Amino acid sequence: MKKILYAVMIATIMAGLFVPTVSADEAKVSVIVTAAGDVEAVIAEVEALGGTVTHVYENFPMLVADMTNDAATALSALSSVESVAKNEIRTLAPPIIEKDRDGQVLPTSDMLGAEGRIEALTDVSALPEGYYNFDAVGAPEIWSAPDGNIGETTIIAVVDTGIRYDPTVYGDGCLGGRLIMPGYDAVGDAPATDMGNHWHGSHVANVAGAYCTITTYSAAIGEAVKEHANPIFFGEGDDIFGHYYDIGLVGIAPGAYFYPVKVFPVDGSGSPDSIIIDGLDHILTAKKGGLDIDIVNMSLGGGTYFDGHDSYRAPIRKLTKEGMLVVTSAGNWGPVPNSVGSPATDFRSIAVGATEDAVATRVLREWQGRAFYNWPGWGSIIRPTDETRIATFSARGPLSDGRMGPDVVALGYWNFATYPEGAGLVMRWAGGTSFSAPTVAGGAALLNTWWEQNHPASNEKPGKLRNAILQGADSDKISDVFEERDMGFGYLDVPKAWWLLKHNAVLGGFLPKWDHPLYNNVAWDCDDVACVYESDVETVGPGETFDLVFEVHPEIIDEIYIELLDVNGDQNNIFWNTTDLWFKSAKRTDTPYVIEDLGAISGDAWVSVREVRSPGAATIA
């Protein structure tokens, strides 16, 4: 439903000058130091400044140290040091949690049940037209071509929470024995394939390369798939357990192998950069030791002040040099501009944003309606139109340095997968750019297998694959209300990227689009008491944003009030059509925060942003 609104902002002027206080805290902090040359020399300099080196990486010119802020500042000024950065905490993108109009959280998973089962598939040519995700990116065209493949010579390293392996019954589930054991645990709390690990990494791997049929006795799931994603509906019948449904689950590269690199604790909580970089360090060690890793998937992230120049610059540069393509999730901090997280801000990785596709949404909503509300038809009611949208949560550009933002987009709302959980198998829909990234990693695996078969001696592979994916992306597939800063080059199109590679039509050099800076679009009308800005009337459709960019001077501005006037939006019987306000600094990529979830407002609403203390620009979306 369209919403019509206009905004009034009032910035009240302070009576006195605000002067922040600075604490002289001499406590040591953990920092990551990148050397410009000899690491041993930098170690000596750290110790001379009173710091303690806690870890030195094997393959990167980097170390971790505990130092005071003053010592770290002094170290960063030395010519032998490229950078000194705080050992930040990275996270799995926050989960997408939705509620109905009564405030009840909508479930997104169900157990397959003791009578349910999975069966590995063996012949990709016998598959139906395809599950929506791989069909949407065109993967079957490569699977079925005479010179095509299913990614069978490619290894994807999944830098995540590990990939579960059930040693008793289910093994690696729908991965069909393509999990490379034992993987690597950088955290130290459980093996990389432990059943107690958080599910996130298992879901990521299955999005990229599942290859199985599941048999479920859940009419809600079976009917939802049959109605809205019929190509993956393999059939139904009756046996001693009751009426069953066979559903095909196939990832983008159903022949690829997966190497789990566990960098998050078993509970899925955050992990410091030092641990994640240790995982990347191990990948390079494994590569040198003969494990031919081709693609590195990193569905994780966090904020950065230095887009492309933070602690991930050296590791990703080295991985790329050694023949590996790094695919990263853009982050779930949209829809505000300048919200892409690191390491997706790196120059050499592929930053992947998320789309909301009608088929995937309808399947989930249909299941929820049938399973929990006894309401068949939810899928089409809630998603009546067919256009492909950028998911509301998907991080947006531009980056702080003026780059476009996400490089490409793929399905991230909702991706369906099955894998071991507890004593059985879980069927789960998951939303987030975490699951858009492995869609692209799977596409890259198909391209990688072809490339290695045809260019075995080439050292250009990572750059060629990256540029082919960006060049081949389809911007026309996305609703025209979205911009480049929302979707990058467009929706992943694997056959187009393959065509570019086969015809030697891939551009050289570095492909991100520049010249996308944030411009101040608010003209204040000021007097001695306040500065006021009033927008025109804006019509905002599903998933769309209205962005305001303005200067904030903390020595002058005390408080900002935002008023939305005459909001007019129809409601449905299941979900509220909500209006959210977000606010963030434009100086730092990632991590905005919600000012207010205004819910199903109709009429006027006031919101106050108090204690503005950060200089520079900020945005409201």
Secondary structure, DSSP 8 states (H G I E B T S, - for coil): --EEEEEEEEEEE-SS------------EEEEEEESS-HHHHHHHHHHTT-EEEEE-SSSSEEEEEE-HHHHHHHHTSTTEEEEEE--EEB-------B-TTS-B---EEE--TT-EEEE---GGGS-S--HHHHHHTHHHHHHSTT---STT-EEEEEES----BTTTTBTGGGTT-B-SS-EESSSSS-TT-TTS-SHHHHHHHHHH-EEEEEE--HHHHHHHHHH-GGGEEEEEEETTEEEEEEEEE-SSTT-EEEEEE-S-TT---EEHHHHHHHHHHHHHHHHTT----EEEE--BB-BSSTTSSTTHHHHHHHHHTT-EEEEE--S-TTSSS---BTTTSSSSEEEEEEE-HHHHHHHHHHHHHHHS--TTHHHHH-----BEE-TTS-----TTS--S-SEEEE-S-EEEEEEETTEEEEEEE-SHHHHHHHHHHHHHHHHHHHHHH-TT-S-HHHHHHHHHHHH-BGGGB-TT--HHHHTT-B--HHHHHHHHHTT----S---------------EE-SSEEEEE---EEE-TT----EEEEE-TTTEEEEEEEEEEEE----SSS----EEEEEESSSBS--EEEEE--S--EEEEEEEE-----EEEEE-
